[in-house]
Amino acid sequence: MTNQETRSFSASDIPDENKASIRFLYNTIPGRILLKIVTRATVSKLAGFILRCPASRVFLKGFIDKNNIDMEEYRDKTYNSFDDFFIREIKEGRRPFPDNKNDVASPCDGKLIAYPITPDSSFFIKNSLYSIETLLKDKELATEFSGGMCLIFRLSPDDYHRYCYIADGKIINQKSIKGVLHTVRPIAYQTRDVFCQNSREYTVIQSINFGKIVQIEVGALFVGRISNHKKSSTILKGEEKGMFQFGGSTIILLFEKDTIAVDNEIIDNTTRNKETLVKMGIRIGEKKQQNSY
């Protein structure tokens, strides 16, 4: 990899991965009963209301210290609430994109896994089968990604929660899908089809260099708001696409067959059930063949 440092790690290396409260919700009968309540959008809205209150600033120092967030990376600002801090902006130049137009870059900070899409437009996560058709709620669109690649970027609460477009092109469609709000930690993958059950929005992009791409923003536990800036128009590589409000969340990229080659490190890590830590703008693959509008 180039551009920025990365490292890989298994789920057991993630500090909050086996948090007692999450284990309780997903691995016990009382927890699963409570889960039906806390995953509702109304609970997320209530949490969001609390974290937008000025009094929520009291949580900032503890959150920054606990998660070792380097505030030197972010623009100097007085934050009006915890939510205001959560959508903080990075300093200019801290997330550069590759100059090479054929490099595929990460749209966000997060933990990346990469899966091939089967000929019947599905992919596997921890032995669970995910259908692209169910994910998109669009059978015709799903078939266009048969044999392609699915990249999943998992954002933790401490990550930078703004995200970008990865290529020049144009928006040809957008769709919002209502759902619940499960955690996106891997522990939930074992019992729930998280990405097909959670609230999500997706944008269909006709890119200049990588063919048709679908970029999906998936909400998560206490993430009720996905804020995208554009509904149509042309887009530029590295242009901010939007932001998540408080909590963990996920971005999924779908690529058509034979359009990109994902870096071997990422493929190897995924095969070994490991995630690859990436930053927005870092090279994660390259163009496989020429595409055009």
C-alpha positions in Angstrom: 0.0 0.0 0.0 1.0 3.6 -0.6 0.1 7.1 0.5 -0.6 6.4 4.2 0.3 3.7 6.8 -2.1 0.8 7.3 -2.1 -2.3 9.5 -4.4 -5.3 9.8 -5.9 -6.9 12.8 -8.4 -9.6 13.8 -11.6 -8.9 15.6 -10.0 -9.8 18.9 -7.6 -6.9 18.5 -10.4 -4.3 18.4 -10.6 -2.8 21.9 -14.4 -2.5 22.0 -15.2 -5.5 19.9 -16.3 -7.8 22.8 -17.8 -5.0 24.9 -20.0 -6.6 27.6 -23.1 -4.6 26.7 -22.9 -5.7 23.0 -22.4 -9.4 24.1 -25.4 -9.1 26.3 -27.6 -7.7 23.6 -26.7 -10.3 20.9 -25.8 -13.4 23.0 -28.4 -13.6 25.7 -32.2 -14.1 25.6 -33.0 -10.9 27.8 -30.6 -9.0 25.6 -32.3 -10.1 22.3 -35.6 -9.0 23.8 -34.1 -5.5 24.6 -32.5 -5.5 21.2 -35.9 -5.2 19.5 -36.3 -1.9 21.3 -32.9 -0.3 21.0 -32.5 -1.0 17.3 -35.6 1.1 16.5 -35.1 4.4 14.7 -37.0 6.3 17.4 -34.4 5.3 20.0 -31.6 6.5 17.6 -33.5 9.8 17.2 -33.7 10.2 21.0 -30.0 9.6 21.4 -29.3 12.1 18.7 -31.5 14.7 20.4 -29.5 14.3 23.6 -26.1 14.5 21.9 -27.1 17.7 20.1 -27.8 19.4 23.4 -25.0 21.8 24.5 -24.8 19.9 27.8 -23.4 16.9 25.9 -20.1 18.7 25.6 -19.3 17.2 29.0 -18.6 13.9 27.2 -16.0 15.2 24.9 -12.8 15.0 26.9 -13.4 11.5 28.1 -14.3 10.3 24.6 -11.2 11.9 23.1 -8.9 10.4 25.8 -10.5 6.9 25.7 -10.2 6.6 21.9 -6.8 8.3 21.6 -8.1 10.8 19.0 -5.3 13.0 17.6 -7.0 16.4 17.6 -4.1 17.9 15.7 -5.6 16.3 12.6 -8.8 18.3 12.9 -9.7 21.9 12.3 -9.6 24.2 15.3 -13.1 24.8 16.5 -15.3 25.3 19.6 -17.8 22.5 19.5 -21.4 23.3 20.5 -22.3 19.7 21.4 -21.1 16.1 21.2 -22.8 15.6 17.9 -21.0 18.8 16.6 -17.7 17.2 17.6 -18.6 13.8 16.1 -18.9 15.4 12.6 -15.7 17.4 13.0 -13.8 18.3 9.8 -10.3 17.1 9.0 -7.6 19.7 8.2 -7.0 20.3 4.6 -4.3 18.0 3.1 -4.6 15.3 5.9 -6.4 12.8 3.6 -4.8 13.2 0.1 -6.1 11.1 -2.8 -3.8 9.3 -5.3 -2.7 11.4 -8.3 -2.9 8.3 -10.5 -6.5 8.2 -12.0 -6.4 4.4 -12.2 -5.8 3.9 -8.4 -8.9 3.0 -6.4 -8.9 4.9 -3.1 -10.8 4.4 0.2 -13.9 6.7 0.6 -13.5 6.9 4.4 -11.5 6.0 7.5 -12.4 2.5 8.7 -11.7 -1.2 8.8 -11.9 -2.8 5.3 -12.9 -6.3 4.1 -13.3 -7.3 0.5 -15.4 -10.1 -1.0 -16.0 -11.4 -4.5 -19.6 -11.2 -5.6 -20.8 -14.6 -6.9 -22.4 -15.1 -10.4 -25.8 -15.1 -8.7 -25.1 -11.7 -7.1 -24.3 -12.7 -3.5 -21.4 -12.6 -1.1 -20.4 -14.3 2.1 -19.6 -12.8 5.5 -18.6 -15.2 8.3 -20.4 -18.0 6.4 -23.6 -15.9 6.1 -24.9 -15.4 2.6 -25.8 -11.8 1.6 -27.9 -11.1 -1.5 -27.1 -7.9 -3.5 -30.7 -7.9 -4.6 -31.9 -7.8 -0.9 -29.2 -5.2 -0.1 -30.3 -2.8 -2.9 -34.0 -3.8 -3.2 -33.5 -3.8 -6.9 -33.2 -7.1 -8.8 -32.2 -5.5 -12.1 -29.4 -3.4 -10.6 -28.1 -6.3 -8.6 -27.5 -8.4 -11.6 -25.2 -5.8 -13.0 -22.7 -6.6 -10.2 -22.7 -10.3 -10.7 -19.1 -11.5 -10.5 -17.8 -8.1 -9.3 -16.4 -7.0 -6.0 -17.9 -5.8 -2.7 -15.8 -3.7 -0.4 -17.1 -3.1 3.2 -15.7 -0.3 5.3 -16.7 -0.5 9.0 -16.4 2.8 10.9 -16.1 2.8 14.7 -17.3 5.8 16.9 -13.7 7.1 17.1 -13.2 7.2 13.3 -13.6 10.3 11.1 -17.2 10.2 10.0 -17.2 12.1 6.8 -16.8 10.3 3.5 -16.0 11.1 -0.1 -16.6 10.0 -3.7 -13.7 7.9 -5.0 -13.9 8.8 -8.7 -14.9 11.4 -11.2 -18.3 10.8 -12.7 -22.0 11.5 -12.4 -24.8 10.4 -10.1 -27.5 8.5 -12.0 -29.7 7.4 -9.1 -30.2 7.5 -5.3 -32.4 5.5 -3.0 -33.2 5.4 0.8 -34.3 2.2 2.5 -35.8 2.2 5.9 -34.9 -0.4 8.5 -33.6 -1.0 12.0 -30.3 0.0 13.4 -28.1 -3.0 14.6 -24.5 -2.5 15.6 -22.1 -3.0 12.8 -19.5 -4.8 15.0 -18.7 -8.3 13.6 -20.4 -9.9 16.6 -23.8 -9.0 15.0 -23.0 -10.7 11.7 -23.3 -14.1 13.3 -27.0 -13.7 14.1 -28.3 -10.9 11.9 -28.1 -9.9 8.2 -27.0 -6.5 9.4 -26.5 -4.7 6.1 -29.8 -5.9 4.6 -31.8 -5.1 7.8 -30.3 -1.7 8.7 -31.5 1.7 7.4 -29.3 2.7 4.4 -29.0 5.0 1.5 -27.2 4.2 -1.8 -26.0 6.2 -4.8 -25.5 4.7 -8.2 -22.5 6.4 -9.9 -21.4 6.2 -13.5 -17.6 6.7 -13.0 -15.2 7.7 -15.7 -12.5 5.2 -14.8 -14.2 2.3 -12.9 -17.5 1.7 -14.6 -20.7 1.7 -12.6 -20.3 1.9 -8.8 -22.8 1.7 -6.1 -21.8 3.4 -2.8 -24.0 2.5 0.1 -24.1 4.2 3.5 -25.5 1.9 6.2 -26.8 3.3 9.5 -26.0 1.5 12.8 -26.9 1.4 16.5 -27.6 5.1 17.5 -26.9 6.3 13.9 -30.3 7.5 12.7 -29.0 10.2 10.3 -27.1 9.7 7.1 -26.5 13.2 5.5 -25.6 13.2 1.8 -24.9 16.5 0.1 -26.0 15.8 -3.5 -28.9 14.1 -5.1 -27.7 14.5 -8.7 -25.1 16.2 -10.8 -21.4 15.5 -11.6 -19.0 14.4 -8.9 -15.2 14.6 -8.4 -12.7 12.2 -6.9 -12.1 13.3 -3.3 -15.2 15.5 -3.1 -17.0 15.1 0.2 -20.2 13.0 -0.3 -21.7 13.3 3.2 -21.4 12.4 6.9 -22.8 10.0 9.5 -24.1 11.3 12.8 -23.2 9.6 16.1 -22.2 6.0 16.4 -20.5 3.2 14.3 -21.5 2.9 10.7 -20.6 1.3 7.4 -19.9 2.1 3.8 -20.2 -0.5 1.1 -18.8 -0.2 -2.5 -20.0 -2.4 -5.3 -18.0 -2.7 -8.5 -18.9 -4.5 -11.7 -17.1 -7.6 -12.9 -13.5 -7.1 -14.2 -13.3 -3.4 -13.4 -10.9 -3.3 -10.4 -8.2 -5.4 -8.7 -8.1 -5.0 -4.9 -4.7 -5.0 -3.4 -3.4 -8.4 -2.3 -2.9 -7.4 1.3 -6.6 -6.7 1.7 -7.7 -9.9 0.0 -5.3 -11.9 2.1 -6.4 -10.3 5.3 -10.1 -10.9 4.4 -9.3 -14.6 3.7 -7.7 -14.9 7.2 -10.8 -13.2 8.8 -8.9 -10.0 9.4 -9.8 -6.4 8.7 -7.4 -3.8 7.1 -7.2 -0.4 8.8 -7.5 2.3 6.1 -7.7 6.0 5.9 -9.7 8.1 3.5 -7.8 8.6 0.2 -5.4 5.6 0.6 -4.9 3.4 -2.4 -6.7 0.1 -2.0 -6.6 -1.2 -5.5 -6.4 -0.3 -9.2 -8.3 -0.2 -12.4 -8.4 -3.6 -14.1 -9.6 -2.6 -17.6 -10.7 0.4 -19.6 -14.3 1.6 -19.0 -16.1 4.6 -20.3 -19.6 6.2 -20.1 
